[in-house]
């Protein structure tokens, strides 16, 4: 049986060293999430659990910022919402 619920999750990503990579990172996930640049080093990312999982977000951040160049915090979780096919 397929999942019938989805959630909306808000994340905060902070970059430590490679601030220039933020624009590339935003471009990489813009098809899956709503992204708002808060400062030169921080983003707010809002996405459904179906479109962008935490692990996918972390893997993409790893590509752009390296192993210890970022942190991801969960700001909030909305749902569950009924998924319509």
MDAnalysis code that builds the backbone (N, CA, C; Angstrom):
import MDAnalysis as mda
import numpy as np

u = mda.Universe.empty(255, n_residues=85, atom_resindex=np.repeat(np.arange(85), 3), trajectory=True)
u.add_TopologyAttr("name", ["N", "CA", "C"] * 85)
u.add_TopologyAttr("resid", np.arange(1, 86))
u.add_TopologyAttr("resname", ["UNK", "UNK", "UNK", "UNK", "UNK", "UNK", "UNK", "UNK", "UNK", "UNK", "UNK", "UNK", "UNK", "UNK", "UNK", "UNK", "UNK", "UNK", "UNK", "UNK", "UNK", "UNK", "UNK", "UNK", "UNK", "UNK", "UNK", "UNK", "UNK", "UNK", "UNK", "UNK", "UNK", "UNK", "UNK", "UNK", "UNK", "UNK", "UNK", "UNK", "UNK", "UNK", "UNK", "UNK", "UNK", "UNK", "UNK", "UNK", "UNK", "UNK", "UNK", "UNK", "UNK", "UNK", "UNK", "UNK", "UNK", "UNK", "UNK", "UNK", "UNK", "UNK", "UNK", "UNK", "UNK", "UNK", "UNK", "UNK", "UNK", "UNK", "UNK", "UNK", "UNK", "UNK", "UNK", "UNK", "UNK", "UNK", "UNK", "UNK", "UNK", "UNK", "UNK", "UNK", "UNK"])
u.atoms.positions = np.array([
    [0.842, -1.180, 0.000],
    [0.000, 0.000, 0.000],
    [0.890, 1.248, 0.000],
    [0.589, 2.161, -0.859],
    [1.387, 3.388, -0.985],
    [1.085, 4.341, 0.160],
    [2.066, 5.186, 0.462],
    [1.860, 6.199, 1.489],
    [0.735, 7.128, 1.065],
    [-0.127, 7.471, 2.008],
    [-1.240, 8.357, 1.679],
    [-1.111, 9.709, 2.375],
    [0.032, 9.947, 3.002],
    [0.254, 11.203, 3.703],
    [1.576, 11.828, 3.283],
    [1.591, 13.151, 3.251],
    [2.834, 13.879, 3.037],
    [2.930, 14.985, 4.075],
    [4.128, 15.480, 4.268],
    [4.395, 16.550, 5.218],
    [5.093, 17.691, 4.491],
    [5.010, 18.876, 5.045],
    [5.770, 20.021, 4.555],
    [6.791, 20.351, 5.642],
    [8.048, 20.429, 5.254],
    [9.127, 20.620, 6.216],
    [9.900, 21.884, 5.860],
    [10.217, 22.666, 6.882],
    [11.041, 23.865, 6.699],
    [12.412, 23.598, 7.327],
    [13.457, 23.862, 6.559],
    [14.833, 23.674, 7.003],
    [15.575, 25.008, 6.965],
    [16.634, 25.088, 7.753],
    [17.573, 26.212, 7.671],
    [18.941, 25.612, 7.390],
    [19.566, 26.079, 6.335],
    [20.901, 25.636, 5.984],
    [21.853, 26.801, 6.189],
    [22.923, 26.540, 6.932],
    [23.969, 27.551, 7.144],
    [25.275, 27.017, 6.572],
    [25.897, 27.818, 5.727],
    [27.195, 27.466, 5.145],
    [28.285, 28.139, 5.969],
    [29.423, 27.462, 6.103],
    [30.503, 27.993, 6.926],
    [31.633, 28.636, 6.133],
    [32.016, 28.028, 5.045],
    [33.198, 28.521, 4.341],
    [32.921, 28.954, 2.915],
    [32.196, 28.160, 2.184],
    [32.022, 28.372, 0.752],
    [30.716, 29.111, 0.462],
    [30.693, 30.400, 0.762],
    [29.472, 31.188, 0.582],
    [29.099, 31.330, -0.887],
    [30.067, 31.280, -1.773],
    [29.790, 31.411, -3.200],
    [28.992, 30.222, -3.739],
    [29.038, 29.089, -3.056],
    [28.325, 27.897, -3.512],
    [26.828, 27.957, -3.204],
    [26.387, 28.926, -2.405],
    [24.964, 29.010, -2.062],
    [24.083, 29.164, -3.295],
    [24.497, 29.987, -4.239],
    [23.685, 30.186, -5.436],
    [23.573, 28.902, -6.255],
    [24.654, 28.170, -6.387],
    [24.621, 26.890, -7.086],
    [23.750, 25.876, -6.373],
    [23.838, 25.856, -5.061],
    [23.003, 24.957, -4.265],
    [21.526, 25.303, -4.442],
    [21.210, 26.591, -4.399],
    [19.823, 27.020, -4.594],
    [19.311, 26.580, -5.967],
    [20.126, 26.713, -6.973],
    [19.744, 26.301, -8.325],
    [19.511, 24.794, -8.395],
    [20.316, 24.023, -7.664],
    [20.214, 22.563, -7.698],
    [18.922, 22.050, -7.081],
    [18.395, 22.743, -6.076],
    [17.195, 22.238, -5.411],
    [15.933, 23.035, -5.729],
    [16.024, 24.022, -6.600],
    [14.870, 24.893, -6.856],
    [13.709, 24.158, -7.517],
    [13.941, 23.027, -8.157],
    [12.844, 22.252, -8.742],
    [12.078, 21.457, -7.696],
    [12.636, 21.312, -6.500],
    [12.037, 20.492, -5.459],
    [11.541, 21.279, -4.258],
    [11.974, 22.530, -4.130],
    [11.702, 23.277, -2.902],
    [11.571, 24.766, -3.174],
    [11.012, 25.450, -2.202],
    [11.008, 26.904, -2.196],
    [12.206, 27.325, -1.352],
    [13.057, 28.161, -1.913],
    [14.298, 28.535, -1.235],
    [14.346, 30.044, -1.069],
    [14.667, 30.485, 0.127],
    [14.808, 31.911, 0.412],
    [16.179, 32.152, 1.027],
    [16.912, 33.077, 0.443],
    [18.245, 33.404, 0.959],
    [18.089, 34.449, 2.057],
    [18.378, 34.065, 3.297],
    [18.232, 34.953, 4.445],
    [19.391, 35.939, 4.553],
    [20.597, 35.402, 4.480],
    [21.817, 36.205, 4.582],
    [22.799, 35.672, 3.549],
    [24.024, 36.158, 3.593],
    [25.050, 35.661, 2.670],
    [25.455, 34.225, 2.975],
    [25.087, 33.710, 4.135],
    [25.505, 32.360, 4.522],
    [24.362, 31.452, 4.957],
    [23.101, 31.903, 4.909],
    [21.989, 31.082, 5.397],
    [20.812, 31.093, 4.430],
    [20.164, 29.920, 4.317],
    [18.991, 29.741, 3.468],
    [17.855, 29.122, 4.280],
    [16.633, 29.437, 3.901],
    [15.472, 28.717, 4.387],
    [14.947, 27.903, 3.215],
    [14.711, 26.620, 3.456],
    [14.253, 25.695, 2.423],
    [12.945, 25.085, 2.892],
    [11.897, 25.185, 2.072],
    [10.591, 24.604, 2.403],
    [10.223, 23.640, 1.292],
    [9.893, 22.393, 1.668],
    [9.578, 21.376, 0.663],
    [8.669, 20.307, 1.248],
    [7.985, 19.600, 0.373],
    [7.191, 18.460, 0.825],
    [8.129, 17.277, 1.053],
    [7.719, 16.403, 1.943],
    [8.538, 15.226, 2.251],
    [8.668, 14.310, 1.040],
    [7.719, 14.379, 0.145],
    [7.754, 13.553, -1.052],
    [8.760, 14.095, -2.075],
    [8.874, 15.413, -2.172],
    [9.741, 16.027, -3.173],
    [11.199, 16.099, -2.744],
    [11.446, 16.361, -1.461],
    [12.825, 16.558, -0.994],
    [12.966, 15.995, 0.418],
    [13.606, 14.858, 0.522],
    [13.835, 14.257, 1.839],
    [15.042, 14.927, 2.502],
    [15.157, 14.735, 3.797],
    [16.283, 15.298, 4.539],
    [17.604, 14.734, 4.017],
    [17.630, 13.451, 3.705],
    [18.868, 12.848, 3.205],
    [19.238, 13.389, 1.820],
    [18.262, 13.626, 0.979],
    [18.550, 14.207, -0.345],
    [19.076, 15.633, -0.202],
    [18.488, 16.394, 0.724],
    [18.962, 17.745, 0.985],
    [20.406, 17.719, 1.491],
    [20.692, 16.814, 2.422],
    [22.045, 16.703, 2.978],
    [23.052, 16.247, 1.926],
    [22.671, 15.311, 1.073],
    [23.582, 14.848, 0.017],
    [23.899, 15.956, -0.979],
    [22.900, 16.760, -1.312],
    [23.127, 17.873, -2.223],
    [24.019, 18.922, -1.563],
    [23.771, 19.213, -0.290],
    [24.608, 20.173, 0.438],
    [26.048, 19.683, 0.525],
    [26.231, 18.393, 0.725],
    [27.577, 17.811, 0.791],
    [28.358, 18.066, -0.502],
    [27.668, 17.950, -1.649],
    [28.316, 18.193, -2.945],
    [28.828, 19.633, -3.067],
    [28.077, 20.566, -2.515],
    [28.416, 21.977, -2.692],
    [29.309, 22.542, -1.588],
    [29.177, 22.031, -0.355],
    [29.865, 22.643, 0.780],
    [30.885, 21.741, 1.458],
    [30.946, 20.490, 1.081],
    [31.891, 19.578, 1.716],
    [31.350, 18.985, 3.000],
    [32.156, 18.137, 3.614],
    [31.709, 17.362, 4.779],
    [31.349, 18.225, 5.978],
    [32.135, 19.218, 6.279],
    [31.888, 20.021, 7.477],
    [31.653, 21.490, 7.161],
    [31.178, 21.773, 5.956],
    [30.988, 23.147, 5.544],
    [29.584, 23.688, 5.691],
    [28.695, 22.931, 6.349],
    [27.303, 23.366, 6.473],
    [26.626, 22.683, 7.666],
    [25.511, 23.244, 8.077],
    [24.603, 22.568, 9.020],
    [23.184, 22.725, 8.492],
    [22.369, 21.723, 8.776],
    [20.953, 21.762, 8.418],
    [20.155, 21.582, 9.693],
    [19.233, 22.506, 9.935],
    [18.344, 22.433, 11.090],
    [16.906, 22.354, 10.592],
    [16.076, 21.608, 11.292],
    [14.658, 21.569, 10.962],
    [13.961, 22.676, 11.732],
    [13.296, 23.564, 11.003],
    [12.590, 24.677, 11.637],
    [11.166, 24.311, 12.000],
    [10.534, 23.473, 11.207],
    [9.150, 23.113, 11.484],
    [8.652, 22.033, 10.557],
    [7.525, 21.450, 10.960],
    [6.910, 20.358, 10.228],
    [5.410, 20.601, 10.221],
    [4.820, 20.602, 9.047],
    [3.373, 20.744, 8.904],
    [2.811, 19.447, 8.360],
    [1.677, 19.043, 8.868],
    [1.035, 17.847, 8.344],
    [0.666, 16.906, 9.453],
    [0.194, 15.755, 9.112],
    [0.168, 15.153, 7.775],
    [-0.971, 15.709, 6.924],
    [-0.713, 15.722, 5.619],
    [-1.727, 16.077, 4.639],
    [-2.055, 14.855, 3.818],
    [-3.313, 14.718, 3.454],
    [-3.719, 13.585, 2.645],
    [-3.193, 13.762, 1.226],
    [-2.581, 12.734, 0.722],
    [-2.015, 12.766, -0.620],
    [-3.085, 12.312, -1.612],
    [-3.316, 13.119, -2.638],
    [-4.251, 12.773, -3.687],
    [-3.478, 12.299, -4.897],
    [-3.941, 11.248, -5.497],
    [-3.250, 10.706, -6.683],
    [-3.747, 11.324, -7.941],
])
